[in-house]
Amino acid sequence: MSNLTPTEANHQASQFMGGASAGTLGEGHRRARLAILISGRGSNMLSLVQAAKSGVLQDLAEVAVVFSNKPDAPGLELAAAQGCPIASLPSQGRKRETFDAEAAAMLQQYQPDFVVLAGYMRILSPAFIQPFAGRILNIHPADTHQHQGLHAYEWAFDNKLTETKITVHLVDEGLDTGPILAQEPVDLRGAETLAEVERRGLAVEHRLYAETLAELIKKERHAERSEASRMQP
């Protein structure tokens, strides 16, 4: 598994910032366009939307679309109520590669700078990852070196951990193996129910995701301004 420093991971992301994002985030402080992907209620999505409106992502990012593989996902209605464009494509009964290629093509119409997974309950295939390589972020409620995949809070609770970690990472073609951008511990001492473990973890998730994305965009802007200055005669 990869374990890059935030600086190294940001450099890797920058290397792949093609298409709509290349060389433009620094020009006139254009806001980065986010495609937020959900499969359910979208609590992290709502936190990111609020951060873009009045929090750490204000003037840094805008929500280009909230997308779901489940047309009846409760988060879509919540996103629409926040004024966000929404889109969906049902994945049930579809072959993974075929669905992912179609979903990627749909999302490319919104010209996202970053694809942000926020409770998107699918393992992405190369057909989805390749068009957005280095620009897909995920948040995982565990240290990705210790636990990958689903049920991370259940894993922490069942193993009576006194601490877990929330991880924000870039997405590669493995399962929660991409370069780590940020981690923050969650104190689980005294958490006697799974619901309490989840409550403590989500409180960190909702803050850390927006903060990490804000830092990534700021670094990208700085890198582009530095490159522009270097290229000037």
C-alpha positions in Angstrom: 0.0 0.0 0.0 1.1 3.6 -0.7 1.7 6.0 2.2 2.8 9.3 0.8 3.2 12.5 2.8 0.5 15.1 2.1 3.0 17.0 0.0 3.9 14.0 -2.0 0.3 13.0 -2.4 -0.6 16.5 -3.6 2.3 16.4 -6.1 0.9 13.1 -7.4 -2.6 14.7 -7.7 -1.1 17.7 -9.5 0.6 15.5 -12.1 -2.8 14.3 -13.2 -4.8 17.5 -13.0 -5.7 17.5 -16.7 -8.8 18.6 -18.6 -10.9 21.3 -17.0 -8.6 21.7 -14.0 -5.2 22.1 -15.7 -3.5 25.4 -15.1 -6.8 27.2 -14.2 -7.4 27.0 -10.5 -5.0 29.9 -9.9 -6.4 32.2 -12.6 -8.7 34.7 -10.9 -9.2 32.3 -8.1 -11.5 30.1 -10.1 -13.4 27.8 -7.8 -12.6 24.1 -8.1 -15.6 22.1 -9.4 -16.6 19.2 -7.2 -18.6 16.1 -8.3 -19.8 14.6 -5.0 -20.8 10.9 -5.2 -23.2 9.3 -2.8 -25.2 6.2 -2.4 -27.3 7.0 0.7 -28.1 9.9 3.0 -25.0 11.9 2.2 -24.0 13.3 5.5 -20.5 14.0 4.3 -21.9 15.5 1.2 -24.0 18.0 3.2 -21.0 19.0 5.2 -19.0 19.7 2.0 -21.9 21.7 0.6 -22.1 23.8 3.7 -18.3 24.2 3.7 -18.5 25.5 0.1 -21.2 27.9 1.0 -19.9 29.4 4.3 -17.0 27.3 5.6 -13.4 26.4 4.8 -14.3 25.7 1.1 -15.9 29.1 0.6 -14.3 30.9 -2.4 -12.3 27.7 -3.0 -14.8 25.2 -4.4 -18.3 24.9 -5.8 -20.5 21.8 -6.1 -20.8 21.0 -9.8 -23.1 18.0 -9.2 -24.2 15.5 -6.6 -24.4 12.1 -8.3 -25.8 8.8 -7.0 -25.9 5.2 -8.4 -29.2 5.0 -6.6 -31.9 7.3 -8.0 -33.9 7.1 -4.7 -30.9 7.9 -2.5 -32.2 10.3 0.3 -29.1 12.5 -0.2 -30.2 13.5 -3.7 -33.3 15.2 -2.4 -31.2 16.9 0.4 -28.7 18.1 -2.2 -31.4 19.5 -4.4 -32.8 21.4 -1.4 -29.4 23.0 -1.0 -29.5 24.2 -4.6 -27.0 21.7 -5.9 -27.4 20.1 -9.4 -28.1 16.4 -9.1 -27.8 13.4 -11.4 -28.2 9.7 -11.0 -27.7 6.5 -12.9 -29.0 3.2 -11.5 -26.3 0.6 -11.1 -28.4 -2.3 -10.0 -28.1 -5.3 -12.4 -25.4 -3.6 -14.5 -21.9 -4.9 -15.2 -19.4 -2.9 -13.2 -17.2 -1.8 -16.1 -20.1 -0.9 -18.3 -21.8 1.1 -15.5 -18.6 2.9 -14.5 -17.8 3.9 -18.1 -21.3 5.4 -18.5 -21.1 7.1 -15.1 -17.7 8.6 -15.9 -19.0 9.9 -19.2 -22.0 11.5 -17.5 -19.8 13.1 -14.8 -17.3 14.5 -17.4 -20.1 16.7 -18.7 -19.9 18.6 -15.5 -16.2 19.2 -15.9 -15.2 18.4 -12.3 -11.8 19.2 -11.0 -12.2 16.7 -8.2 -14.5 13.6 -7.8 -15.3 13.3 -4.1 -16.6 10.0 -2.8 -19.0 10.6 0.2 -20.5 7.3 1.1 -20.4 6.0 -2.5 -20.9 2.3 -1.9 -19.1 0.9 -5.0 -15.7 -0.4 -5.7 -14.5 1.6 -8.7 -13.2 -0.1 -11.8 -10.4 1.3 -14.1 -13.2 2.4 -16.4 -14.1 5.1 -13.9 -10.8 5.8 -12.3 -8.7 6.4 -15.4 -10.6 9.4 -16.7 -10.2 11.1 -13.3 -6.8 9.7 -12.3 -5.3 11.5 -9.4 -8.4 13.6 -8.8 -10.6 11.2 -6.9 -10.8 11.5 -3.1 -12.3 9.2 -0.5 -12.8 9.3 3.2 -12.4 6.1 5.1 -13.4 5.7 8.8 -10.2 3.7 9.8 -6.5 3.7 9.2 -6.3 2.2 5.7 -3.2 0.2 6.7 -5.3 -1.6 9.3 -8.8 -2.0 7.8 -10.0 -1.7 4.3 -13.5 -1.9 2.9 -16.9 -1.8 4.6 -17.9 -1.8 8.2 -14.9 0.1 9.6 -16.8 1.4 12.6 -18.2 -2.0 13.4 -14.6 -3.3 13.2 -13.4 -0.7 15.7 -16.3 -1.4 18.1 -16.1 -5.2 17.9 -12.3 -5.1 18.5 -12.8 -2.7 21.5 -10.4 -0.2 20.1 -9.6 2.8 22.3 -8.8 4.8 19.2 -9.4 4.7 15.5 -8.4 7.0 12.6 -10.3 8.8 9.9 -8.3 8.8 6.6 -8.7 11.0 3.6 -6.9 9.5 0.6 -6.6 9.6 -3.2 -8.3 6.7 -4.9 -6.3 4.3 -7.0 -7.3 0.9 -8.5 -6.9 -0.9 -5.2 -9.4 -1.1 -2.2 -8.5 1.8 0.1 -4.9 1.7 -1.0 -4.4 5.2 -2.5 -2.0 7.8 -1.1 -3.0 9.2 2.2 -3.7 13.0 2.3 -4.7 13.3 5.9 -5.5 11.3 9.0 -6.9 12.2 12.4 -7.4 10.0 15.4 -10.8 9.5 17.1 -10.8 8.8 20.8 -13.1 5.8 21.5 -12.5 5.5 25.2 -15.9 5.1 26.9 -17.8 4.6 23.7 -20.1 1.7 24.8 -22.3 1.5 21.7 -21.7 1.3 18.0 -23.9 4.4 17.6 -21.5 6.3 19.9 -18.5 5.1 17.9 -20.2 6.3 14.7 -21.2 9.7 16.3 -17.6 10.4 17.3 -16.2 9.3 14.0 -18.6 11.3 11.8 -17.9 14.4 13.8 -14.3 14.1 12.7 -15.2 13.0 9.1 -17.4 16.0 8.5 -14.6 18.5 9.5 -11.5 16.7 8.2 -12.9 16.0 4.6 -13.6 19.7 4.0 -10.3 20.9 5.6 -8.2 18.4 3.5 -9.9 19.3 0.3 -9.4 23.0 1.0 -5.7 22.5 1.6 -5.4 20.4 -1.6 -7.0 23.2 -3.6 -4.8 25.9 -2.0 -1.7 23.9 -2.8 -2.8 23.4 -6.4 -3.4 27.2 -6.7 0.0 28.0 -5.3 1.7 25.5 -7.5 0.0 26.9 -10.6 0.9 30.5 -9.7 4.5 29.5 -9.1 4.6 27.8 -12.4 3.1 30.8 -14.2 5.6 33.1 -12.6 8.5 30.8 -13.5 7.3 30.8 -17.2 7.1 34.6 -17.4 10.0 36.2 -19.3 
